[in-house]
Amino acid sequence: MPSRRDFLGTVGVGSMGFAAMAGRARAQQAPGAEILGAEGVKTSAKTAKVWRPISDRKVRVGVIGYGVCQFGAAFGFQDHPNVEIVAVSDLMPDRCAGLAKACRCEKTYPSLEELVKDDSIEAVFIATDAPSHAKHAILALKHGKHVASAVPAVFGSVDEAHELYDAVKSSGLTYMMFETSAFHEDCYAMRQAYKAGTLGKLIYSEGEYYHHSVEQIPSFREWRVGLPPMWYPTHSTAYYIAVTDGTFTEATCLAMPSTLEKFSKGGNRYENPFGSEVALFRTSEGGTSRMAVAWDAYAPGGETGRVYGQRGGMVGLNYQGEVKDLPDLTRPALPKEVATGGHGGSHGFLTDEYISAILEKRKPMVDVAAALNMTVPGVIAHQSALKGGETLKVPQFA
């Protein structure tokens, strides 16, 4: 298989010209809803809580990836008082320069493979193409780096999930997947309510991720073209996994063929005809979760969920149940320099959680087990959809 560097070597003059124009466009305007989806650009106010530093140490971070979504600079690493960005990298020179400017960093590397050799870097944030997340994370771990990765943790492969899990566990390093739904205001509140026992065991939960895209979103090697919806499930599955730290044990998934050309059978590299997939999961508590992902559904809410327990339930921030005096359900404090950012104001919280976990030498909220328990059920669900809804067992990561 050709390397990412080989791929760039084959790009023609016309494509490079387009990349340069795209780079200038990105420098002028951040991605909007047409790229990130309506939910992707939503932000929120900080809580009234006061952030207090747990250390005066700065974690030395390398940031990798500044593609169409510009995620390398979107999560506020450059603004966090406990972070020093040592170096940045992107394969495309114009993007690498844009990332360096956005992160206020002078040192650049032409590839992730070069950046992870820098012994002065302690931790990395990987915002590369989705098919490469796992292999890039494993490489960074082998070079002794703590890893934060954009979603999904793995891309359609259960074997790759086990490889990533083993790499994290054997390294003893911190790994965190930046699942934005985990720090949505409502999902975080559901987690706090669940941990306090005010929901009881969850009987039923729902998660939905609708990102309508008739026009194809640009992507490295066009990895988004024909993408099976359930290979990108975590914005939905977080509404059970991030709430409970539980797992899905069985999956049954039904799907609907899309009328969009990119999903015509055999018309994409995944041989995937589906533009929407809806899965029913059995949970580790014995309950049921319905999780939906769709690229071709017109829907008013793009990333959302609901939970219903034996003691109480929540839709949004509204709780109804047995308990009258609820615990504090609000998100934690953020440094004054760090914005909440996009995806419901989750970006800044994810960065602060990752850096705090490194400094405190503790497990982050979305550690490798939670990341894979959010991602792998979607891989199994897509297999179920291809088999007409056959019930399949889901691998467990503890």
N, C-alpha and C positions, 0 to 999 in steps of 0.2 A: 504494500500500500504506500503511495507517495506521501511524503511528509508535508506538513503545512508550509514549510519553506519551499519544497519542490512545487507546490501548488502556485505559490506566488511567482515562481520563476516562469511559469507557463502563461501568466496573465498577459494579454495583448495590450498594445498601446491604447486602444479604445477603452478597454476596461480600466486601465490605470488612469486615463483621463477622467472617466466617470468617478473613480474612487477619489481623485483629487477634488472634483467638484462637490462630491458628497461630503468630503472632509471640510471644505469651506462652508457648506451649508450647515453642517453640525456646529461649527464654531460660532455661527451667527444665531442659531436657535436650538434650544434643547428639544429632544424628542417630545412629541405631543401625543394626544389620545389616538391618533391614527396609527402610531407605532406601539405605544404601551397599553392601549385600551383605555376606556373611560376610567376604570378603577386605578390604572397604573399611575395616573397623574394626580389623583386625589391626595390631599395632604390633610393635616389636622394640627390643632394647637397643642402645645406642650401642656403637661400637667402643672399644677401650681407647686408641686414638690420642689425642694431645693436639692440640687445635685451636690454631693460632697465627694471629693476625690478619695479613692482608697489607697493611692500611692502617688508619689511624684515622679515615678519612673515613666519613661516613654518607650513604648514597644516599637521596635524598628520594623517597619512594614514595607513590603513590595506589593504594588498594585498591577494587575495584569488584565488587559482587555479594555478596549474603548470602541466597541462595535456600534451597530446602529442604535442600540439603546443607551449607549454611553454609561453603562453601569459602573465602570471602573471608578468614576468620579462622583457617582450619584448617592453614595451612602455615607459621605461625610468623614471619611478617614482623615482627610487633609485638615479638618477643623477640630478634631478631637484633641483635647489637651494631653492625653496620655499616648499620643501617636506621633512618631516621626516617620514620614514617608521617605525611605532611603532611595528607592528607584521605582520606575514604572516601565512597562513593556507593552508593545503591540506589534504584530508582524508588519503592519502597514506604516511606513514612516510618517505619513501625515497624521494618522490617528495617534501614533506614539507621541508626536510633538503636541497634539491637542491634549492628550492625557497628562503629559508633563506640565503643561500650562495650567490645566484645571486643578492639578494636585499641588501646584507650586513646588515642583521638584525638578532639579536640574539633571539628575542622573537617569539615563535611559539604557535599556537593553533591547536588542532587535528581536528577542524571543524569550518566552518563558523558560526555555531550556537553559538559556544563558543566565537569566536573572536568578534562578534558584541555586546557582553555583556561588552566589555572593554570600560569603560567610557572615557578613555584617547584618544580613536580613534575618530577623527572628520569625516573622509571620508573613503570610501572603493572603491577598484577596484575589480569587480567581473569577474573572468575569469574561471568560472566553466562550467559544461556541459550545452549546449544550452537549453535543456528542463527545467533546473532549474533557468535560469536567472531571470525570473519575480518573482518567489517566494522568491528567495534569495534577490533580490532588495527590495521587500516589507518588508521582515523581517529586513533588515538593516535600512530601513526608519523608521520602528516602533521603532527601538532602537536609533533613532536620528542621523543617519549617512547620510551625503551626499553620493550619489551613482554614480559611473561610471560602466557601464556594457559593456562587449563584446557583439557582435551581435549574434543573433537577440534579440530584446527587449522582445518578447514573442514567444512562440513556438506553432504555429498552433491553437491558441485559441483566439477568439474575446472576450470572457468573461474575460479571464486573462488580456487582454489589458485594459479593463475598470477598472479592479481592480488595475492595476499598475498606470493608469492615476489618479484615485481617491486617491491612496496612496501618490503619489507625490504632488498633489495639496493640500491635507489636511495637509501634513507635513510642507510645506513651505521650504523644503530643495532643494538643487541642485541635479538634475538627468541629466546624460548625457550618451547617447549610443555612443560607440566608433566605429562609422562607418568610415572605412578607406577611402572609396571613397570621402567622404566630403573634405578630405585634400589631395587628389590627386592633382598634380599640375594643371591639365587641369580642373577638376571639380571646384576647388577653383577659378580659373580664370574665369570660366563661371559664377560663383556666383557673383564675383565682377563686371563683365560686366553687368549682369542682374540687380543688385542693382543700378548701375549707369544709367540704362535706355538705354544702347547701344544695347541691343538685342530686346527691346520691348516685347510684350507678345509672349510667345513661341507657335508657331503653331504646332511644332512636336519635339519630343525628343526621344532619344534611350538610353538604358542602357543594358549592356551585362556582365554576369558573367558566364564564362565557366571554370570549374574545373574538368578536365578529371581524372577519378579515376576508372580504371578497377579493381585494387587491392583495397580492402576495407581499408580506413583509420581507424586505431584504435580509439575507443571512449568509454567513460564511459557508461556501460550497452549497448554498441553498438547502441547508438542513431542515428548514421549516416547511419546505414544499411537500405536502402530503403527510405531514407529521401526525401519527396516531394520537388523538386527543389524550388518551390515558397514559401516554408516555410523558406527559407534562401535567401531572395530577395534583401537585402539592398545594396549590392555592385552594383546592377543594379539601383534600384529605387532612389538612391541618385542622379543620373544624371538628375532627375527632382526635387525631393523634396529638396535636399540640395542646388540646384541652385536657386530655386524660393521661398522656404518656403511655397509652395502651397500644394495641396492635389490631390489625385485621387478620383474621384467620382463614376465611374463605371468601371467594369472589365469584359473583355471577354478573355478567355484563351483557347488555343489549345495546346495539348501535344502529345508526341509521345512515345508509349511503348518502353521500352528498351530491348535489347537482353541480358543484363547482368542478371545473376541469382538473384542478390539481389533485382531486381525490378519485378520478376515474380509475377503475381497477387496472393495475399494471401501469398506470400513468405516472407513478412516482416510485422512488427507490424502495419504499417500504411495502409496496403492493397493498396499500391501505386504501380502502374505498370510503372510510368513515370520516365524516366531518363532525360527528357528535357521538359521544359514548356515555352511557349512564350505567353505573355499577351499583350493585347491592352487596354490601360486605357484612359478614358476621364479625362481631367484635370480640376481643379477648374477655370482655365482661359478660358475654352472652347476648348482647343487644344487636341492633342492626343499624347500619349506616347506608344512606344513599348518597353517592358522590357523582356529580356530573361535570363533564368537560366538553365544550363545544366551540368550534371555530366558525360555524355557519348559522348560529341561532341568534336572532334578534332578541335581546333580553334587557330589561331595565337595570338589572343588577349584575355586575360582572364578577365580583369576588365576594362571596357571602356565605353564611351558614346559620344553622339553628341547632340547638341541643335540647332534648327532653329527657329528664331524669326521674327517678323514683321519688325524689323529694322536691324537685323544682325544675323549671325549664327556662330557657332564655332565647328570645328572638331579638337580635340586636343587643341593646343594653337593658332591655326590659326583662326583669325577673318576676316570675310568678311561682309561688310554692309555699312550703311549710314555714320557712325561716323568715322571721320579721327583721332581724338585725343582721344585715349582710356585712361581710368583711370589706375592706378597702379593695375595690375592683379596678382602680385606676392604674394606668401604666406608670412605671418608675420615672424618676427625675432624669433629665438630660443635661449635659453641660450647656451653658448658655451659648457657647460657640457653635453647637451642633444643631442643625435644623432637623425637624422630624422627617422631612422629605416626602417622597411619593409613596404610592401603594398604601393609601390610608394613613400616611404619616408614620410608616413603620421603619423607614430606612435608618434613621439615626439611632433608634433603639436597638436594631440588630448589631450595628457597629459597636455601640457601647456594651452590649451583652458579650460580644466576642472578646473585646479588649479586656473587659472586667474579668472574664473567665480565665484569660491568660494570666493576668496579674494575681488573681486569687487562687490560681492552680486548682480550678474546679471544673466540673462538667458544665458546658453551656446549655441553654434551653434546647436548641435543636442540634444535639450531638449526633454522632454517626448512626447510632441505633434509631433515634427518632427520624433522622433524615431518610434512612433506608426504609423505615416502617411507613413513611409517607409516600415514598417513590415507588418501591417495588410492587405494592398492591396494584398500582396502575398498569405495570407491565403484565401482571397476571390477568388483570381485567381485560386488557386488549386481547390476550390469548383466548379468554372466554368468549369475547365478542366474535372472534373469527370462527369459533366453534358453535355459534348460534346460541350462546348463553349457558354453556356447560359450566357447572360449579367446579371450581378448582381451588386447591389448597394454596395458601399464601405463605412463603418463607417467613420465619420469625427472626428478628434481630434484637438481642437482649442487651 
